[in-house]
Amino acid sequence: MAALTKPKVHMGTLTGGEGREAFAKNPIILLPMGSHEDQGPHAPMGDYLLAEKVAELAAIRATEAGTPTYVAPVLPFGGADWFGPMVGGIAISQATLISVITDMVESLHRNGLTRIIVVNGHGGNVGPIAEVARKLYLEKKVVLPSLYLWKISYGLLPGLIGAEKAKAVSGHGSDPLTSIGLHLFPELIRKDLIPEGKKLKNDSVLGLPYTGLGTASFDGAEVGLPMEYDDTYHDGVAGGDPKLCSAETGAVLVEKLTDIVARFSAHFASKIKA
């Protein structure tokens, strides 16, 4: 869904001539990533749409503020983790994702585009991104920073809507994604299918209480266990209540995320010279 923006910020919308001129100065390149998985019965499966849009808004803001910034084509398929049971979901293995990110970065580096920031929208991508970044730094002293949008959002929510409401609404299938979706793509959210919040299913394969995806508790000690998301989630929704999500919360979150990514782009540009 790369848009024709003003100024143009999506690399895919630039002509060859425009690209040669724009990229000669080694601008900031935002690499958005997400996933295609169950986000609840009401939300589009592609959370990569949200990561791409936030990257777009941040690139426009950073460019207008004096830091030329462009958005690479979004990588829509996330690293495989717990969401394989979803019909229609598409994920790629962690090893394949490492190779894909490596190839994308090397393609940009080959022609002098070395100031890249990953804008991530999926937990299963965190490990592969870190692995590629670590190798780049150890071998070439090249810095590949990443911003995990949803982790940042979880940290922002208590200050925006209060700690009690944030605790009640946070979780997969709820906030931050549903509120951000209601703001950015209201036409894609099925409001008639937004479910009531439910308690997580609680019995693991060993009869221990789940504490999160891939973890359970044994006398207060965390135990890693194999699982799938639907062992504990209800139709893609974790413990948060999607009925508490709102476009208003989404608007504030998007503004905060846009500001953070845009300002970080300027900071990165000032530290890593063209």
C-alpha positions in Angstrom: 0.0 0.0 0.0 2.9 2.4 -0.7 1.3 5.8 -1.2 2.3 8.6 -3.5 3.2 11.1 -0.8 4.4 14.7 -1.0 7.4 14.7 -0.6 7.9 11.3 -2.1 9.3 9.0 0.6 8.5 5.5 -0.6 11.5 4.1 -2.5 9.1 2.1 -4.7 7.4 5.3 -6.0 10.7 7.0 -7.1 11.6 6.8 -10.8 15.1 5.6 -11.7 16.2 9.1 -12.3 14.7 10.4 -9.0 16.4 7.5 -7.2 19.8 8.2 -8.5 19.6 11.9 -7.5 18.0 11.2 -4.0 20.3 8.3 -3.0 23.5 10.0 -4.1 23.5 11.7 -0.7 23.1 8.5 1.4 19.8 9.5 3.1 18.2 7.7 5.9 16.4 4.5 4.8 13.6 3.1 7.0 13.1 -0.6 6.6 9.6 -1.5 7.8 8.8 -5.1 8.8 5.8 -6.8 10.2 3.9 -10.1 10.0 0.9 -11.7 8.4 -0.9 -13.6 11.2 -4.0 -13.7 13.4 -4.6 -10.3 15.0 -8.0 -11.1 16.3 -11.4 -11.7 14.5 -11.8 -8.0 13.9 -8.4 -6.8 12.7 -6.5 -7.3 9.4 -4.0 -10.0 9.5 -1.2 -7.8 8.1 0.2 -5.8 10.9 3.0 -4.9 8.4 0.5 -2.3 7.1 0.7 -0.4 10.3 4.5 -0.5 10.5 4.8 0.7 6.9 2.4 3.6 7.5 4.2 4.7 10.7 7.5 4.6 8.7 5.9 6.7 6.0 4.6 9.3 8.4 8.0 9.5 10.1 9.9 9.8 6.9 7.7 12.7 5.7 8.2 14.4 9.1 11.9 13.8 9.2 12.3 15.0 5.6 10.3 18.1 6.1 12.5 18.9 9.2 15.7 18.7 7.2 16.7 15.0 7.4 16.0 13.3 4.0 14.4 10.0 4.8 13.0 7.2 2.6 10.9 4.1 3.2 12.1 0.8 1.7 9.5 -1.7 0.5 7.9 -3.4 3.5 8.8 -6.9 4.4 5.4 -8.4 5.2 6.2 -11.9 6.3 7.4 -12.2 9.9 9.7 -14.7 11.5 7.9 -17.9 12.5 7.1 -18.1 16.2 3.7 -19.1 17.8 1.2 -18.2 15.1 1.4 -21.1 12.7 -2.1 -22.5 13.4 -3.8 -19.5 11.8 -5.3 -20.4 8.4 -4.0 -18.1 5.8 -1.0 -17.0 7.9 2.3 -16.7 6.2 5.6 -16.8 8.1 9.2 -17.6 7.2 11.7 -19.4 9.3 14.1 -17.5 11.6 17.1 -18.7 9.5 15.4 -17.6 6.3 14.5 -14.2 7.8 18.1 -13.6 8.8 19.1 -14.3 5.2 16.5 -12.1 3.8 17.4 -9.1 6.0 21.1 -9.7 5.3 20.4 -9.7 1.5 18.3 -6.5 1.7 20.8 -4.6 3.8 23.7 -5.8 1.6 21.8 -4.7 -1.6 21.5 -1.2 -0.1 25.1 -1.1 1.2 26.5 -2.2 -2.2 25.4 1.2 -3.7 26.3 3.4 -0.7 23.1 3.4 1.2 24.5 2.6 4.7 22.2 4.6 7.0 19.4 2.1 7.6 16.9 1.9 10.5 14.6 -1.1 10.9 11.0 -0.1 11.9 9.7 -3.4 13.3 6.1 -4.5 13.9 6.5 -8.2 15.0 8.0 -10.0 18.0 9.2 -12.9 15.8 11.5 -10.5 13.9 13.4 -9.3 17.0 15.9 -12.1 17.1 16.8 -12.1 13.4 17.1 -8.4 13.3 19.5 -8.5 16.3 21.5 -11.3 14.7 22.0 -9.3 11.5 22.8 -6.2 13.4 25.3 -7.9 15.6 27.2 -9.5 12.7 27.3 -6.2 10.8 28.8 -4.4 13.8 31.3 -7.1 14.6 32.5 -7.6 11.0 32.2 -4.1 9.6 31.5 -1.7 12.5 28.2 -0.8 10.7 25.4 0.2 13.0 21.9 -1.1 12.1 19.5 0.2 14.8 15.9 -1.0 15.1 12.8 0.4 16.7 10.2 -2.2 17.8 7.0 -0.2 17.5 4.7 -2.4 19.7 7.2 -2.7 22.5 7.6 1.1 22.5 3.8 1.4 22.4 3.3 -0.8 25.5 5.7 1.5 27.3 3.7 4.6 26.2 0.2 3.4 27.0 0.2 3.9 30.8 1.2 7.5 30.5 -1.4 8.1 27.8 -4.5 6.4 29.1 -3.6 5.6 32.7 -2.0 2.5 34.2 -5.2 0.7 35.1 -6.8 1.0 31.6 -3.5 0.2 29.9 -3.3 -3.1 31.8 -6.9 -3.9 30.9 -6.5 -3.1 27.2 -3.0 -4.3 26.4 -2.3 -7.5 24.6 -2.3 -9.3 21.2 -5.5 -8.5 19.3 -6.1 -5.5 21.5 -3.8 -2.5 22.1 -1.7 -1.1 20.7 -2.6 -2.6 17.3 -6.4 -2.3 17.3 -6.4 1.3 18.4 -3.7 2.2 15.8 -5.7 0.3 13.2 -8.9 2.2 14.1 -7.0 5.4 13.6 -4.9 4.6 10.5 -7.2 2.1 8.6 -10.7 2.3 10.1 -12.1 0.8 6.9 -10.2 -2.4 7.6 -11.4 -2.9 11.1 -14.5 -5.0 11.5 -16.1 -3.3 14.4 -19.0 -5.8 14.4 -16.5 -8.6 15.1 -14.6 -6.9 18.0 -14.9 -9.6 20.8 -15.3 -9.2 24.5 -12.1 -9.7 26.5 -11.6 -13.1 28.0 -9.2 -14.5 30.5 -6.3 -16.5 29.0 -6.6 -20.3 28.9 -4.4 -21.4 31.7 -3.3 -25.0 31.5 0.0 -25.8 29.7 1.2 -29.2 28.4 2.6 -29.9 31.9 -0.4 -28.7 33.8 1.4 -25.5 34.8 -0.1 -22.0 34.5 0.9 -20.1 31.4 2.7 -16.8 32.0 3.2 -15.8 28.4 3.9 -17.2 24.9 6.3 -20.0 25.4 6.5 -19.8 29.2 4.8 -21.2 32.3 5.3 -21.0 36.0 6.6 -23.7 38.3 6.4 -22.4 41.9 7.1 -18.9 40.7 10.0 -19.9 38.5 9.6 -19.4 34.7 9.8 -22.5 32.6 10.1 -22.4 28.8 7.7 -24.7 27.1 6.7 -25.4 23.5 3.2 -24.1 22.6 1.1 -22.4 20.0 -0.7 -19.2 20.4 -4.2 -20.7 20.4 -3.2 -22.9 23.4 -3.8 -19.8 25.5 -5.3 -17.0 23.3 -9.0 -16.8 22.2 -9.3 -16.3 18.4 -6.0 -14.4 18.4 -6.8 -12.2 21.4 -4.7 -12.3 24.5 -5.7 -11.0 27.9 -6.5 -7.4 26.8 -10.1 -6.3 26.1 -10.5 -5.1 22.5 -13.7 -3.3 23.4 -11.6 -0.7 25.2 -9.6 0.2 22.1 -10.3 3.4 20.3 -9.3 5.6 17.4 -8.5 8.4 19.8 -5.9 6.2 21.6 -4.6 5.2 18.2 -4.2 8.8 17.1 -2.1 9.7 20.2 0.0 6.5 19.8 0.7 7.2 16.1 1.7 10.7 16.8 4.1 9.6 19.5 5.5 6.8 17.3 5.9 9.1 14.3 7.7 11.7 16.5 10.1 9.1 18.0 11.0 7.5 14.6 11.4 10.9 13.0 13.6 12.3 15.7 15.6 9.2 15.9 16.2 9.4 12.2 17.6 12.9 12.6 19.7 11.7 15.6 21.1 8.8 13.6 21.9 11.0 10.7 23.8 13.4 12.9 25.9 10.5 14.4 26.5 8.5 11.2 27.5 10.9 8.6 26.8 10.4 4.9 
